[in-house]
Amino acid sequence: MTAVPPSRYRVVEKRRRLVVIDTLTGETATRAMPATPPRPEQVSLARRLPTGPQQTSFDGRAVLDTHSSYDLKAPRTIHLDPGATAFLGWLKIGAAVGAALFVAAVICQPWLFALIFVVLQPVNRSRARTRITRWLDRYDTGSSAG
C-alpha cells in the first residue's frame, strides 16, 4: 500500500488570520469571504414561511414561533410541553396520511378535487385559525409576544 501524498495546500496564521498557501506555486489564496448580512428578501422570506416546533430539551418540550397563516395572534413564541409536542407530531403524520388518501381519492374520482375549494373558503379558514389560536392560547403563558 502506498503512502498518502502530501496535500497541495497548507494553512498558516499570518497577522491573526488564517492564510491558505498553494505549495506548488507558492501563492497565497486571496479570496476572502466578505462578512455581509443576509439580503432583506432572504430575511423576509424566512419570516413569511411557517416552521415547526424547535425541540429544546430531551423530555420533549419545544418552542413554537407561530405564523399568521394559522394563528390570529401571531407572531408569538409559545413554550409547548411534551404532550403538546407529541400531539403536533401525530398531527403532522395524520395530515400527511390524509393528503395521501385525498390524492388517491382524486385520482379515482376527479370531481373530489372540488372539495379543495370548499375547504379553502375564507369562512372555513377563519374557523380553523380561530380553533388553532384557542388551542395555542392554552400554552401561551405570556412568555414573549412577537
C-alpha positions in Angstrom: 0.0 0.0 0.0 1.3 3.4 -0.9 1.6 6.4 1.4 -0.9 9.2 1.2 0.6 12.0 -1.0 1.2 15.4 0.7 -1.5 18.0 0.5 -1.2 20.7 -2.2 -2.4 23.4 0.2 -1.1 24.5 3.6 -2.8 26.7 6.2 -0.8 29.1 8.2 -1.6 32.0 10.5 -0.4 35.5 9.5 -1.3 38.5 11.5 -4.0 36.7 13.4 -5.6 35.4 10.2 -5.5 32.0 8.6 -4.0 32.0 5.1 -4.1 29.2 2.6 -0.8 28.7 0.6 -0.6 26.7 -2.6 2.6 24.5 -2.1 3.0 24.0 -5.9 3.0 27.7 -6.9 3.8 29.3 -3.5 0.9 31.8 -3.9 -1.5 32.6 -1.2 -5.2 32.4 -1.6 -6.5 36.0 -1.7 -10.2 35.1 -2.0 -11.7 36.4 1.2 -15.3 35.7 2.1 -16.9 39.1 2.9 -19.0 39.2 6.1 -22.2 40.5 4.5 -25.5 40.5 6.3 -28.3 38.5 4.6 -30.2 40.3 1.9 -33.6 41.8 3.0 -35.6 39.5 0.7 -33.9 36.4 2.3 -34.9 37.6 5.8 -38.4 38.5 4.8 -38.8 35.1 3.1 -37.7 33.4 6.3 -40.3 35.4 8.3 -43.0 34.5 5.8 -42.6 30.7 6.0 -44.1 28.9 8.9 -41.9 26.5 10.8 -42.5 23.6 13.2 -41.7 23.4 16.9 -38.0 23.5 17.8 -37.2 20.9 20.5 -35.5 22.5 23.4 -34.9 19.5 25.8 -34.7 15.8 25.8 -38.0 15.3 27.6 -40.0 16.6 24.6 -40.5 20.3 25.5 -40.4 22.6 22.5 -40.7 26.2 21.4 -43.0 27.2 18.6 -42.8 30.5 16.8 -46.3 31.0 15.4 -47.2 32.3 12.0 -50.1 34.4 10.8 -51.3 31.7 8.4 -52.6 29.6 11.3 -52.5 31.9 14.4 -54.7 35.0 14.8 -52.3 36.4 17.4 -49.1 35.8 15.5 -46.2 36.2 15.7 -45.6 34.9 19.2 -43.4 32.4 20.9 -45.1 29.6 22.8 -43.4 27.0 25.0 -45.0 23.6 24.5 -45.0 20.8 27.0 -44.1 17.2 25.9 -47.7 16.3 25.4 -48.4 19.2 23.1 -45.2 18.5 21.1 -46.2 14.8 20.7 -49.7 15.9 19.6 -48.2 18.1 16.9 -46.0 15.2 15.7 -49.1 13.0 15.4 -51.0 15.8 13.7 -48.2 16.1 11.0 -48.4 12.3 10.4 -52.2 12.5 10.2 -52.0 15.4 7.8 -49.6 13.5 5.6 -51.7 10.4 5.6 -54.9 12.5 4.9 -53.2 14.2 2.0 -52.1 10.9 0.5 -55.6 9.5 0.9 -57.1 12.6 -0.7 -54.7 12.4 -3.7 -55.6 8.7 -4.1 -59.3 9.6 -3.9 -58.9 12.4 -6.5 -57.1 10.0 -8.9 -60.1 7.6 -8.6 -62.8 10.3 -8.6 -61.6 13.6 -10.1 -64.7 15.5 -9.1 -63.5 15.3 -5.5 -60.9 17.9 -6.4 -63.7 20.5 -5.9 -63.5 19.8 -2.2 -60.3 21.9 -2.0 -62.3 25.0 -3.0 -64.8 24.3 -0.2 -62.1 23.8 2.4 -60.2 26.9 1.3 -63.2 29.2 1.6 -62.4 32.3 3.8 -65.1 31.3 6.3 -63.7 27.8 6.8 -60.1 29.1 7.0 -61.2 31.6 9.6 -62.9 29.0 11.7 -59.8 26.8 11.6 -57.5 29.7 12.5 -59.8 30.6 15.5 -59.7 27.0 16.8 -55.9 26.7 16.4 -55.5 30.1 18.2 -57.7 28.9 21.0 -55.6 25.7 21.3 -52.4 27.7 21.3 -53.7 30.1 23.9 -53.8 27.2 26.4 -50.0 27.0 26.2 -49.2 30.7 25.9 -48.2 32.0 29.3 -47.2 35.4 28.1 -43.6 34.1 27.5 -42.9 36.6 24.8 -45.2 38.4 22.4 -43.9 39.0 19.0 
